[in-house]
Amino acid sequence: MKNLLIHSSSLDQSTLSTHLSQDAESTLEYTLQVMNQLVHWMVKSGIGYAEFSAALRPLFYNEAIKELEYLKQKKTDSSISLLSGLNRRDVSSLRTDNGGDHRIIPASYVDILSSSVPARVIALWIHLDLGNVLPVSGEENSFEFLVKQISTEKHPRSILLELKRIGLVVEDEDHVILQTNSFTPSPEMDEIKQLFTANIISHLAAGIHNVIEKDNKFLEQALFANELTSLSVEQLKKTSMKLWNEMSKQVLAEALEYCKQDEGRQDAVFNFRLGVFQHDMKEKK
């Protein structure tokens, strides 16, 4: 069996060893392994590095503030810049947007996502009220014309391929058709994403707490087996689902009793989440 790892050498080992402790270096290495799947999700959804890195700024800013409050240290542009890795200009800008004080700010993603070239092309298309169908090329009121109004660095064909990939437009011979249904929120899909995100957040929070605090406060375990046939995997799936159904019913029944028992109490301020997951994949030789 071979495990696929991201080795430190791919992260410029000489630079990292100079600036990061061993704990920080290994944390970065393993974090990047987790990020592989998140980046896969983002790229599939049309989110690029520029949008994601911009969205991260307030998150690093907020975590630096939390750490300084935990340490009971003064929150200054310099201390937040040092902890977060943000340059002081970004920290100063975030403080100014926050009314001049360093405090936790809600992250806003709408403006960040609208800064991407494909998103701006669509926004201009809608703003100019050009209808849902445009010719691909032409000096005016064409798709190529729209792209050139937004950026001279991006090729119109590349932008068209990206918008087709994420389902915002379709191409029909020499015309581009705007898919207006793509802008209508799907309650079902939003709910799926919310539930999935809540589960992942709780899972990460449990594991990260155990790693940092070293107290194993939360249950965070998994089973792993390899060199299996597809038939064996299917049987394991059935067993897992059967056991989960039995366990979830028992835990849920008990949770409902506790909810009734604790309702109205001032110290009833905790929530509880228990989940399982199953994943299988063909191993690389």
HELIX and SHEET records of a PDB file:
HELIX    1   1 SER A    8  LEU A   11  5                                   4    
HELIX    2   2 GLN A   13  HIS A   19  1                                   7    
HELIX    3   3 GLN A   22  SER A   45  1                                  24    
HELIX    4   4 TYR A   49  LEU A   71  1                                  23    
HELIX    5   5 ASP A   77  SER A   84  1                                   8    
HELIX    6   6 ARG A   88  ASP A   97  1                                  10    
HELIX    7   7 VAL A  110  LEU A  113  1                                   4    
HELIX    8   8 VAL A  117  HIS A  127  1                                  11    
HELIX    9   9 PHE A  143  ILE A  150  1                                   8    
HELIX   10  10 PRO A  156  ARG A  165  1                                  10    
HELIX   11  11 THR A  180  PHE A  183  5                                   4    
HELIX   12  12 PRO A  187  GLU A  213  1                                  27    
HELIX   13  13 SER A  230  ASP A  262  1                                  33    
SHEET    1   A 3 VAL A 133  PRO A 135  0                                        
SHEET    2   A 3 HIS A 175  LEU A 178 -1                                        
SHEET    3   A 3 VAL A 169  ASP A 172 -1                                        
END                                                                             
